[in-house]
Amino acid sequence: MANVRVLVGTRKGGFILTSDAGRRNWQIDGPHFGGWEVFHLEASPTDPDRLYAALWTGWHGAVIQRSSDGGRTWEPVGNQFAYADSEATHQDFDGKQIPWRFKRVWHIEPALDRPGTLYAGVEDAALFESPDAGGSWEELSSLRRHPTAASWQPGAGGMGLHTIVIDPNDPRRIFAAISAAGVFRTADAGETWVPANKGLRATYTPDPEPEAGYCVHKIAMHPSRPQTLFMQKHGGVYRSDDAGGAWTNISGNLSSDFGFPIAVDAHEPETIYVVPITSDTQHYPPDGILRVWRSRQGGGVWESLGRGLPDRDCYVNVLREAMAVDRLDPGGIYFGTTGGQVYGSRDGGDHWETAAMHLPAVLSVEAQVLE
């Protein structure tokens, strides 16, 4: 019988939630790395017991830990994140040029074609690669040497490369999303990059349609349709049907077009999920009612899903990395909140149950199915 493992990164440690295929009762293991901010917990797609954790504290900085036994034990691995060009600069909030400085790892993404190879998205925004399961890291510096890079500016939460999406049919094609620079695409495993932002609008900059300079919150792809991408942006939900060549707004009837996460159902490539929040200054659900919104038409027409979720006085947020789907049938979907709750649905969002309560603020959620 299949088992499900949900990896949860929080402000004060990592937690591993496990259940059988029924997904009704959850066991909680943790905290791992208690007191550390766990920006991302991720699993290898080829070895389910190989886990990675991107950690940070104000005292020790950024550290990556690796487990080979499903999280029972952990070991620190290489943390050599050195920029290839230390003289380069980017813009600060006020438009002044400042040096690039490594601060933390936002996201870890295993390569699909080379077991043991990892990508890491970091702040200040850059992409690193490890050939040895995190033992050593080297910057794929052509991204940060793109002609637009000097104009990149941080979003409210920093200037992080927060999303890495790999085309399963062509692992050399990779998409990287940066706050607040936009989406970039490579067709040659990182040797060259092009902006993939056409059709977006940057209403908070003098030029409403620059080549780069978009506050993209998250992008997602269904593995069966790698030409189609979905995006939650700072103001608007979008889709692209030509691998980021052009984007179309699909916000439709959403209660708010502002939010952070976006996810695609494991079995239905036109079924997508978002969690609207009130605005960029009010990071809580509209009217204090927590709802996930689902579109079965690839956007445009949305339905509110709330059976089992708080319907009053709820003022939590759901961050960009804090939503994931599993590949069981019917599919499961999970999300965590800044209030420390983790919710799960066994039927694609029609009904929700609480998988964990009273955790620290949730930063990331990933789901595994273990055969």
Long-range contacts (C-beta under 8 A, 24 or more apart in sequence): 2-328, 2-369, 2-370, 2-371, 3-369, 3-370, 4-326, 4-328, 4-332, 4-367, 4-368, 4-369, 4-370, 5-43, 5-48, 5-70, 5-367, 5-368, 5-370, 6-324, 6-334, 6-342, 6-344, 6-355, 6-365, 6-366, 6-367, 6-368, 7-41, 7-42, 7-43, 7-51, 7-364, 7-365, 7-366, 7-367, 7-368, 8-41, 8-336, 8-342, 8-356, 8-359, 8-362, 8-364, 8-365, 9-37, 9-38, 9-39, 9-40, 9-41, 9-53, 9-54, 9-321, 9-362, 9-363, 9-364, 9-365, 10-37, 10-38, 10-336, 10-340, 10-359, 10-360, 10-361, 10-362, 10-363, 11-37, 11-360, 11-361, 11-363, 12-36, 12-37, 12-360, 13-38, 13-360, 14-38, 14-41, 14-53, 14-71, 15-356, 15-359, 16-41, 16-70, 16-71, 17-342, 17-355, 17-356, 19-355, 21-328, 22-346, 23-328, 23-332, 23-344, 23-346, 24-346, 24-353, 26-344, 26-355, 26-356, 28-356, 29-71, 31-360, 32-71, 32-74, 33-65, 33-74, 36-63, 37-363, 38-363, 38-364, 39-104, 39-105, 39-106, 39-107, 39-321, 39-363, 39-364, 40-105, 40-106, 40-107, 40-108, 40-321, 40-363, 40-364, 40-366, 41-364, 41-366, 42-107, 42-108, 42-109, 42-110, 42-366, 43-366, 43-368, 44-110, 44-115, 45-110, 45-112, 46-110, 46-115, 47-115, 48-368, 48-370, 50-133, 52-108, 52-110, 52-118, 52-134, 54-104, 54-105, 54-106, 54-107, 54-108, 54-120, 56-104, 56-105, 61-104, 62-102, 62-103, 62-104, 62-105, 62-122, 64-105, 64-108, 64-120, 64-134, 66-133, 66-134, 77-133, 77-134, 77-135, 78-130, 78-132, 78-134, 78-135, 78-136, 78-137, 79-137, 80-136, 80-137, 81-105, 81-120, 81-122, 81-126, 81-128, 81-137, 81-139, 82-139, 83-126, 83-139, 83-141, 83-144, 84-139, 84-141, 84-144, 85-141, 85-144, 85-145, 88-144, 88-145, 88-149, 88-150, 89-150, 90-124, 90-125, 90-149, 90-150, 90-151, 90-152, 90-153, 90-159, 91-150, 91-151, 91-152, 91-153, 92-153, 92-154, 93-153, 93-154, 95-153, 97-150, 100-124, 100-126, 100-144, 102-126, 103-158, 104-160, 106-160, 106-161, 106-162, 106-321, 107-160, 107-161, 107-162, 107-163, 107-164, 107-321, 109-164, 109-166, 111-166, 111-171, 112-166, 112-168, 112-171, 113-171, 114-171, 119-164, 119-174, 121-160, 121-161, 121-162, 121-163, 121-164, 121-176, 122-160, 122-161, 123-158, 123-159, 123-160, 123-161, 124-154, 124-159, 124-160, 125-152, 125-159, 125-160, 125-161, 125-178, 125-179, 125-181, 126-161, 127-161, 127-164, 127-176, 127-190, 129-190, 140-190, 142-186, 142-190, 142-191, 142-192, 142-193, 143-176, 143-184, 143-186, 143-190, 143-193, 146-184, 146-193, 146-195, 146-212, 148-181, 148-195, 148-211, 148-212, 148-213, 149-181, 151-210, 151-212, 151-213, 152-178, 152-180, 152-181, 152-212, 152-213, 153-180, 153-181, 153-213, 154-179, 154-180, 155-179, 155-180, 155-215, 155-234, 156-280, 162-218, 162-320, 162-321, 163-216, 163-218, 163-219, 163-320, 165-219, 165-220, 165-221, 165-229, 167-221, 167-226, 167-243, 168-223, 168-226, 169-226, 170-226, 173-226, 173-243, 175-219, 175-221, 175-229, 175-244, 177-216, 177-218, 177-219, 177-231, 178-216, 179-215, 179-216, 179-217, 180-213, 180-214, 180-215, 180-216, 180-234, 181-212, 181-213, 181-214, 182-212, 182-213, 182-214, 182-216, 183-214, 183-216, 183-219, 183-229, 183-231, 183-244, 184-212, 185-243, 185-244, 196-240, 196-243, 196-244, 196-245, 197-244, 197-247, 198-245, 198-246, 198-247, 199-238, 199-240, 199-246, 199-247, 199-248, 199-249, 200-233, 200-236, 200-238, 200-247, 201-236, 203-235, 204-234, 217-259, 217-260, 217-261, 217-262, 217-320, 218-260, 218-261, 218-262, 218-320, 218-321, 219-262, 220-262, 220-263, 220-264, 220-272, 221-264, 222-264, 222-265, 222-269, 224-269, 225-269, 228-269, 228-298, 230-262, 230-264, 230-272, 230-298, 230-299, 231-262, 232-259, 232-260, 232-261, 232-262, 232-274, 232-320, 234-258, 234-280, 235-280, 237-262, 237-274, 237-299, 239-298, 239-299, 250-295, 250-298, 250-299, 250-300, 251-299, 252-295, 252-299, 252-300, 252-301, 252-302, 253-301, 253-302, 254-293, 254-302, 255-286, 255-291, 255-293, 255-304, 256-286, 259-318, 260-317, 260-318, 260-319, 260-320, 260-322, 261-318, 261-319, 261-320, 261-321, 261-322, 261-323, 261-335, 262-323, 263-323, 263-324, 263-325, 263-333, 264-325, 265-325, 265-331, 265-333, 265-348, 266-325, 266-326, 266-327, 266-328, 266-331, 267-327, 267-329, 267-331, 268-296, 268-331, 268-348, 270-295, 270-296, 270-297, 270-298, 271-295, 271-296, 271-348, 272-298, 272-299, 273-323, 273-325, 273-333, 273-349, 274-302, 275-318, 275-323, 275-335, 277-317, 277-318, 283-317, 283-338, 284-314, 284-315, 284-316, 284-317, 285-314, 285-315, 285-316, 288-312, 288-313, 288-314, 288-315, 289-314, 290-314, 290-316, 290-337, 292-333, 292-335, 292-349, 292-352, 294-348, 294-349, 305-345, 305-349, 305-350, 305-352, 306-352, 307-350, 307-351, 307-352, 308-343, 308-345, 308-351, 308-352, 308-353, 308-354, 309-343, 309-352, 314-339, 316-341, 319-362, 319-363, 319-364, 321-363, 321-364, 321-365, 322-362, 322-363, 322-364, 322-365, 323-365, 324-365, 324-366, 324-367, 325-367, 326-367, 326-368, 326-369, 327-369, 328-369, 332-367, 334-365, 334-367, 335-365, 336-362, 336-363, 336-364, 336-365, 337-361, 337-362, 338-362
